[in-house]
Amino acid sequence: MKRILIIAGVALLLFVVISQPKDSAVGVNNLLGGLRYGAEQLIAFVRNLFPR
């Protein structure tokens, strides 16, 4: 069952990427930007905990 869900998820992802490449690129860019922002905020938090 798990294998079928993984295959279906990959197939859906490929379908979306192939059928709407520009929208997919924007989505990936937004996702990576959000991850970057979160990492920067985490670094700022840790630096404020342990000032030099």
Sequence and secondary structure as in RCSB ss.txt:
>XXXX:A:sequence
MKRILIIAGVALLLFVVISQPKDSAVGVNNLLGGLRYGAEQLIAFVRNLFPR
>XXXX:A:secstr
 HHHHHHHHHHHHHHHHHH HHHHHHHHHHHHHHHHHHHHHHHHHHHHHS  
